[in-house]
Amino acid sequence: MFSSDNKKPKQATMETTTQQNIIAQGTKIVGDIASQGPFRIDGTVEGNVKTSGKIVVGKSGFIKGTLQGENADFEGKFSGKLILSGTLSLKSTAHIEGEVHISKLAVEPGATFNATCSMKGTVKSLSNEPSKPELASSATQQSVQSK
C-alpha cells in the first residue's frame, strides 16, 4: 500500500501565468507569437502577438502588426491593430498608430495616440439619463497629443 519504490516518473510543473516572456532590446522577431503568459517587449516584433497575459512595451520596444491581449502598458511604439479586452495604458513616451479596440484607455501627458479607436464596455448613467447597458462608440481618426 505505501511503497517507497515509486514507479511513476515525477513531472515538473511550470506556472505559465507567472513566467514572463521577455524580448530584449536589440532583438528583432519577424513572425507570429502566441503565449499564455505575460510579455515584456524591449526589442522589435513584426507580426502578430497573441496572449492572455499582460503586455508591457518598454521605451525601446516596437510592435508592427496585430496585438491581442488583456491589458497593455506602452512606453514604446506600436503600429497596426491593437485588440485588448481590458485597459490600454499609454506612458508619456508612447507612440500609437493604427486601429485600436479596447475597453479602457489611460493616457499620460506627452503620449501620442493617432488611431481609430473603438471602446466597448458598460457606461455609468448620469442622473438625468436612463441607463445604457452597452456602448459601442467609434471615433474616426482621433489624433490626441497630450502635452
Salt bridges, closest charged atoms under 4 A:
ASP5 OD2 - LYS7 NZ 3.06
ASP42 OD2 - ARG40 NE 3.06
GLU46 OE2 - LYS28 NZ 3.45
ASP73 OD2 - LYS54 NZ 2.95
GLU97 OE2 - HIS95 NE2 2.87
GLU99 OE2 - HIS101 NE2 2.66
